[in-house]
Amino acid sequence: MKTSLRKSAAAGVLICMGCIVNLKAGGGIAGAVLFSAGLWFVVSFDAELFTGRVTRGDYDPLQKLIMLGMNVAAAGLCGFLASVFLPEIGEAARNIAAGYSDPVKVLWQSVMCGVCMYLATTPPRDKGSRLPFVMYGVALFILSGYGHSIALAGYASIARTIGWWVIPLAAVGNGLGSYGMKWLLTGENR
């Protein structure tokens, strides 16, 4: 499968919209549940989100990196625009960004988010609704403070304080967590 630049950019914007609504709602359970709308739209419209597709074998590593780059760029641009037009959310974004300064902690937080993202984006075996998986997976990573690389790009742009080194480290951790959970649940390592 070939990565779509449009669908990858759309995924970044949708995840940043989740960041914005989380900040506007004041975080907590309400913010976490509302954030899940961003991922629900990603899943529903088949947008290409790195953290949801990193374990898929129908993309090669270069395509996954392109997807990640487009996700981060679009989330970053959306976050920058939010910082300009919604300055009231800046302080809340800076509070979130403050938790991402220790590389070891960032790696652990992002591995755990990768676990959540694998669970949230993998279709259930019974072909039932994916909505509960998306909502619970997102709520779990938001309320636990786990690091989602694309969301961190949105928060970083809104806050204008987070070190951009966090994004690639979080992407590695997201991938490790997703592959680890896939292996634990299915025995597959590809």
Protein Blocks (a to p, Z undefined) as FASTA:
>chain_A
ZZdfklmmmmmmmmmmmmmmmmmnopajllmmmmmmmmmmmmmnopacfklmmmpckbcf
klmmmmmmmmmmmmmmmmmmmmmmmmmlmmmmmmmmmmmmbfklmmmmmmmmmmmmmmmm
mccfklpafklmmmmmmmmmmmnopacfklmmmmmmmnomacfklmmmmmmmmmmmmmmm
mmmmnopaZZ
